[in-house]
Amino acid sequence: MSIHVAIVGSGPSGLYTADALARIWPDVEIDVFDRLPTPYGLVRGGIAPDHQSTKAVARAFERTLSRAGTRFFGNVEIGRDLSYDELKAAYDVVVLSVGAEIDRPLGIPGEELPGVYGAAAFVGWYNGHPRHRELDPLLDGRALAVIGNGNVALDVVRVLAKTQAELADSDICAHAAERIGAAQLQDLYLIGRRGPVEASFTPIELAELGELGRCDIVVDPAAVAAEVGPEIPEKEVKVRQRNLEILRSFAARVGEPKPMRIHILFNAAPVALLGEQRVSGLELERTRVVGGRAEPTGERFELSIDTAVAAIGYLTGPLPGVPFDEKRGRFANDEGLIEPGVYAAGWCKHGPRGVVGTNRTDAGVLVKRIAEDLAAAPPSGGKTGTGAIDALLRERNVRVVDFAAWKRIDAAEIARALPPKPREKFVTPESLLAAAADH
Ligand code: NAP
């Protein structure tokens, strides 16, 4: 008897889970659902467009999706086209791997002003996520603040600071490349509420800022004189020390001034976004780190800015019927188990942390657990997987984009790109579905 598995979300956590399942059960039947017509989740819509080598993992995911016994159901949204209960009724195992795509709110006054964006929307805009294509961010000013000291914040400042030539071999969408190319930005502020030791940058990504052709990095040498203290977990120490070395090398740089600057500010907690018709300032409060936490000092200052991007983490959106942990902004689960037969994987399980490869290790652990649970309570054999689901989708006239149709989109995007650009993405549902059509 083969086991029928539904995986909801075709990003790294879902596809590494599919891969791990197929390794232990070669006969497993896996249906991978995605509400977009395109697979690979953050590999397509999140990873920075100039990080093509990281995106190359899509080739491995392509093999996962083209395995006999695995089917891709693109353009199928759970909660709209199929219900959670229908999935549970059709499959022995359901794995939810929908990620975390909602911007965590800053929770400060002025957050709703025009010119203030969350990183999910902003990154989605330059990466051609159909949902954020229309964001049309205000990039007409001189100064922009990116709030957050993680890798997403680094991605945003780097992409904005790159020249058109530096972005030429990226897959940034044409609409965003044009807008960024026309922008007159001079000062980008990268703002951490804690200190340089606590920043969650990874060294390779931090060092990349030092390679920008038209942009200086401004760091106060006194701010990066800190040392990694005993409160930092042992496994993190090397990374934090390396970050400090890189920051100090930025602070020590001399040379001809460049037309743009990235100012890296630490110990500055956002208090309010200021402005009337649109954002015009950011009020910050100096902090000191005590026991790992940012404590306010009462000393406030303002930056004059024209745009702000908050890169402070993401939340998972609720799915009708799926138990949800409101406080943490993810599915309620116990080490991945949501309820018997239903599991969570990746960011919707444990929040937005880790890099693509982290999901591979996590998938191994999750699949071991699924195997143990199935051994303890073997499936009855009554669930038919695709059979039942195909009928429902047909009945509801859902335009399913299968793997062959995705490959048509893929080929068309590659064909229409101007070299050295690797692809020019279709960014609206209509254009994606048109490219998916089998003429
Ligand atoms: P992150 O690493 O958790 O960073 C979030 C940042 O936001 C932290 O500096 C955090 O500060 C700050 N923050 C949170 N709430 C704040 C608030 N209210 N005010 C001011 N600052 C606030 O998350 P991320 O950058 O979104 O990245 C998500 C995951 O994707 C990470 O694991 C990251 O490494 C990964 N990623 C990897 C790459 C890559 O490998 N190239 C690229 C992009 C993303 P505190 O530390 O003080 O909370």
Residues whose N, C-alpha, C, O or C-beta is under 5 A from the ligand:
A	BS01	NAP	L106 G148 N149 G150 N151 V152 A153 R193 R194 E198 S200 E205 A311 I312 G313 P352 R353 G354 V355
